[in-house]
Amino acid sequence: MSHINIHRAHTLSHEQAREAAESVAAHLDRKFSLSYHWKGDSLHFERSGISGHMELEEKEVRINVRLGFLLLPLRPKLEQAIHRYMDDVFNDN
């Protein structure tokens, strides 16, 4: 099993950060067929061979992804997509 851990600082309000996280999850759902749901300020997502969660904090967002063995070859593509999309949606400029 392989892990992807990404952290981003942000200056968004709680509501804006939650909307941004929802946007990231919806994008990943469309691109990789992930299902997701909220538990408090933690957005959990999964599909066969992949699971993880995104934690919203006051000034930071953390995403942790666990990949199963069969998805290891896709790790660079997945990690790049997550970085790019999080840069876009958590950039408050």
N, C-alpha and C positions, 0 to 999 in steps of 0.2 A: 504494500500500500504506500502511496506517495501523498505528500501534503503540499498544499499551496497556502502560504500565509501572507496576506497583504494588509498593510496599515496605511491609512490616509488621514492626515490632519485636515480639519475643516473649520470654517467659521459660520456654518449654516445654523439656522435655528433648528430646534428639535423637529418641528413639522417639516421644514425643508429637507433635513437630513433623512427623515423617514420617507418622504416622497422620492428623494434621490435613490435610496436603497430599493424602494419598490420599482423604480425605473430600471435599475441594474438587474433585479430579479426577473422582471418581465422580458428584458432583452435576452438574458441567458435562457429563459424559457423558450422564447422564439427560436433562438439559435441552436440550443442543445436539448430541447424538450425536457426541461427541469420542472418539477412541481415545487411549489413553495407555500409557506404559511408563516404567520407571525406568532411568536410567543413573547409577549411584552415588547421589549425593544430589541429582540433578537429575531431575525428573519432566517428561517430554516428552509433548506432546499435539498432536493434529492431526485435521483433517477437511478436506473440500474447502473451500478459501477461508480457512482459519484454521490457524495453527500457533503453537507457543510452548513455553515451558518455565517451570518453577518451581524456583528454586534454594533449597535449605535451607542456612542458615548457623547458627552457634551461637546468635546473638541476633536474627536477622533472616531473613525470607523475602522473596524477590523473584519476581515473576511478570512475564513478558514475553510479550505476545501480538501476533502479526502478522495483520492482517486483509487479505484480498484485496479488490479493488475492489468486487465485488458485495456484500460484507458491510458496506461502510462505513455504510449506513443503520442497521445494527444496532449500531454501535459504542456509542452511549450506553446501550442496554439491556444489552449484554454487560458493559461497564465497571461499570455499577451493580450487576449481579448478582455480579460478581467481588468488588467492594468489600464488598458486604453479606455474602457468604458467608465471605470471609476474615476480616472483623470477627468473625463468629460463631465460627468454628473456631479462630482464633488468639488469641482472648481467653481468657486463662488464669485469669480470676476465678472 
